[in-house]
């Protein structure tokens, strides 16, 4: 079979239009920048005011805007070619778009429901009043839905991301699969890597690795930072000095060096990451316990019931999470162990939590030191509310805006750190499809076969860009409250 073209059957028609539109966009953007440096003419009005004259500069900006929208429309048409019958008619872009059909449907439904009920969804709903936030949200949810499709339903991927196919080493995008059986997908859509594995399938499978680790690790880091940062900022004194010293001690190490120390095999064999997991993973339980106890302290029977319903399943989950037969921390019988996390993923997870928690602690501490001087905190103290009630139910809700923004940004930082660890071959297995490992595997022949490294690099870039744009949108909307 002949290799696939990028744009398929509609390419001969759409490609010239696309190139012409892109040229118009570039030329109009350059002309607009030049026009902005020239003096603008003004027309006097009857009331004595001056109004800027609508001239060449205004028309240049309009042409640039029209060209931009035309380019976006053409990109949508390219993606829509995935609806054409036959892989040859779809082309590489259309075939890739067709594989992502469940993701497109999920995105459309999510946007439709969110926009319809945005006035009832608080800060999340306000995100859909911000174009930048909407774009960032779309990029993030694209990869979230992709990860769910791969991890739960095994959709989208065209080949096993860990299996090499003879004769497909370093093949370019659109190459037909050699010796394909009727049940096999007939093409390597984005080419093959140095070990003859499908780059497209590895990129898609890598999203599940990243989305599975980065948000959860960031959430655990926030649990640690919030649980320690609240009393440090509110109580102060020796407690604040001690906790701040520990946080500064950890932050004094370079991040990459600290990661390297935590994930090297020699350190892993000592059991230090397992002991860290035993301590760090306990903080969500502590946080929920204090949260429920402070809220229902005056109703002991209700408090005990809620604590039992929450802590018993979460405690079992915690014990299953930290107990592993292959580590020094092994105290749960195999019959009661709900799951076993692969050693490499657990080490990376613990390392991310340990590195990010001190930064979150300092952010929470600073917010609490500012908010505790507000009048509503003084009113709660006058009512005789407990210390933890004030911290968790008066101060923390009023610090949610900056914390939500930092949470989104920190997921992006964590994603980059995971990519960096994979690039250096630390933590995760060498055959892992995570984006950092895949970039590292393809960088050696980057000048000859760039697709093996460029595809996961662009995927990593798009996810981090989406998180940053979503954080900017949330920041702007939170400032309007």
C-alpha positions, -999 to 999 in steps of 0.1 A, spaced: 0 0 0 11 36 -7 18 58 23 -9 81 35 -8 118 26 -13 143 54 -45 158 41 -61 130 21 -86 134 -8 -94 170 0 -58 180 2 -55 192 -35 -84 216 -29 -78 227 7 -40 229 7 -36 259 -17 -64 278 2 -47 270 35 -13 283 23 -28 314 8 -48 321 40 -16 316 61 3 340 38 -24 366 42 -24 362 79 14 366 82 15 396 58 -14 414 75 1 408 110 34 423 98 15 452 82 -5 458 113 27 460 134 42 485 109 10 505 109 10 506 147 43 526 146 29 553 124 9 583 137 -28 579 137 -50 606 120 -78 622 140 -110 639 130 -125 668 150 -161 664 162 -187 690 168 -184 688 206 -147 696 205 -135 660 208 -111 641 185 -119 606 171 -93 584 155 -97 581 118 -106 546 105 -79 541 78 -54 516 65 -44 503 100 -80 494 109 -85 476 76 -52 457 81 -64 445 115 -97 434 100 -80 414 73 -58 398 99 -88 388 120 -107 374 89 -76 354 79 -73 340 114 -109 329 115 -106 314 80 -75 295 91 -93 281 121 -123 271 99 -99 253 75 -83 234 104 -118 223 115 -124 210 80 -91 191 80 -102 174 112 -137 168 98 -122 148 70 -120 120 95 -157 114 87 -149 105 51 -151 68 42 -118 51 36 -85 57 53 -69 69 20 -95 96 17 -91 107 53 -53 112 52 -31 112 83 -49 142 99 -83 128 92 -74 93 103 -59 107 136 -91 128 141 -113 98 135 -94 79 162 -102 107 186 -139 106 179 -149 96 215 -128 126 228 -145 150 204 -180 138 215 -170 141 252 -156 176 247 -188 188 229 -210 174 256 -189 189 283 -189 224 267 -226 223 260 -236 213 296 -210 237 312 -221 267 291 -258 259 297 -254 258 335 -224 282 339 -243 306 361 -249 278 386 -213 264 386 -194 291 406 -159 298 396 -158 269 371 -188 284 353 -172 318 351 -143 301 332 -167 299 302 -169 337 301 -132 339 295 -120 329 260 -85 322 272 -98 300 300 -121 281 276 -92 274 252 -70 261 281 -99 241 295 -104 225 261 -67 215 258 -66 200 293 -99 181 289 -88 168 255 -59 149 272 -80 140 302 -107 123 280 -79 107 259 -64 92 290 -97 79 303 -105 64 269 -72 46 269 -70 36 305 -106 25 309 -119 14 275 -87 8 255 -100 31 227 -81 53 203 -48 34 202 -42 16 169 -14 -8 180 1 -21 213 24 8 224 50 -17 238 51 -41 208 76 -37 179 67 -47 144 93 -60 121 103 -36 93 87 -5 109 118 10 125 120 48 121 92 47 94 77 81 86 41 91 93 15 73 72 36 43 64 16 11 57 21 -17 82 41 -46 69 25 -80 70 -7 -65 83 -35 -90 92 -71 -82 85 -77 -73 122 -47 -50 123 -48 -13 118 -31 -9 84 -9 21 91 15 37 115 -3 70 115 25 91 130 54 67 121 75 43 140 102 49 166 138 35 169 124 2 183 97 -1 156 68 8 179 39 30 169 45 66 178 8 75 177 -2 47 201 27 56 225 17 92 225 -19 83 234 -9 57 260 15 82 275 -13 106 283 -27 80 307 6 78 325 8 116 328 -29 122 337 -28 94 362 2 108 381 3 146 378 -31 157 392 -32 131 420 4 139 431 -4 176 430 -36 170 451 -16 150 477 10 178 478 -18 203 484 -32 181 512 2 182 529 8 219 523 -27 229 535 -27 207 566 7 222 577 3 257 563 -29 265 580 -17 262 616 17 277 607 2 309 594 -27 311 619 -10 300 652 25 313 644 52 312 670 75 283 674 53 260 653 56 284 624 94 287 628 98 249 629 76 241 599 91 270 579 126 257 586 117 222 574 101 237 542 131 259 535 155 230 541 138 210 514 135 239 491 172 246 495 180 215 473 178 219 435 147 202 423 163 179 397 190 169 422 164 161 449 144 140 423 175 122 413 183 113 449 148 100 456 144 79 425 179 63 421 179 25 426 202 27 456 178 50 475 148 30 465 164 -2 479 168 15 513 130 18 515 131 56 520 104 63 493 82 37 510 86 53 544 79 88 528 47 74 513 37 61 547 39 96 561 28 118 531 -2 97 522 -15 99 557 -21 137 554 -54 135 534 -68 113 562 -57 138 588 -71 167 568 -105 150 564 -106 140 601 -99 175 613 -123 190 588 -152 168 598 -145 170 635 -144 208 635 -176 210 615 -197 186 636 -180 190 670 -212 200 687 -231 169 674 -209 139 685 -232 111 673 -234 126 638 -197 133 638 -188 98 647 -210 83 620 -196 105 593 -160 99 604 -167 61 603 -182 62 569 -154 83 555 -123 70 573 -130 32 571 -129 29 533 -102 56 529 -81 40 556 -83 7 538 -74 25 506 -44 41 524 -31 8 538 -34 -8 503 -16 21 488 14 21 511 17 -16 516 38 -35 490 52 -70 493 83 -59 474 92 -30 498 101 -28 535 66 -14 542 46 -47 539 20 -53 566 -12 -60 548 -21 -96 537 -23 -101 500 -60 -111 502 -69 -77 516 -46 -56 494 -68 -37 469 -41 -30 444 -4 -28 439 12 2 423 42 -5 402 74 4 421 86 30 396 53 49 396 51 49 434 86 63 437 79 91 412 45 98 429 61 102 463 90 123 449 65 147 433 45 151 465 77 156 486 91 182 463 59 202 458 45 202 493 69 228 508 60 253 481 23 248 487 30 251 524 46 286 519 17 298 497 -9 286 522 10 301 551 12 335 534 -25 335 525 -35 326 561 -13 354 576 -31 379 554 -67 366 558 -65 360 596 -65 398 601 -100 402 583 -131 412 602 -150 379 596 -122 360 613 -124 383 643 -162 378 643 -157 340 644 -132 344 673 -157 365 691 -184 338 687 -160 314 704 -153 292 674 -125 267 676 -91 272 661 -95 245 634 -130 256 626 -118 291 619 -89 279 598 -109 253 577 -143 269 574 -135 307 576 -100 312 562 -95 283 537 -127 290 516 -116 326 512 -82 315 500 -96 291 473 -91 315 444 -53 317 445 -50 280 456 -71 268 426 -50 289 402 -18 275 418 -32 240 416 -36 243 378 -2 258 374 14 231 396 -1 203 376 17 218 346 50 220 366 45 184 377 39 173 341 72 189 331 90 172 360 76 139 350 87 145 314 122 155 327 124 123 349 114 102 319 139 120 297 167 111 321 154 76 324 147 79 362 118 64 381 96 49 353 105 17 334 126 22 302 97 9 280 71 32 296 51 52 270 52 83 291 61 114 270 95 121 286 108 85 280 95 86 245 112 120 238 144 106 252 142 75 229 136 96 198 162 124 204 192 104 192 180 105 156 162 138 159 179 154 128 169 124 106 137 111 120 122 140 140 86 126 143 95 101 171 105 129 195 84 158 181 50 140 186 53 135 224 70 168 228 40 186 211 16 166 233 35 177 264 36 213 252 -2 213 245 -11 199 279 11 224 298 -1 253 276 -37 243 284 -30 242 321 -14 277 320 -42 292 299 -68 277 322 -50 291 353 -48 325 337 -86 324 330 -93 313 365 -71 340 379 -89 367 359 -123 355 369 -114 351 406 -102 387 407 -136 398 397 -152 384 428 
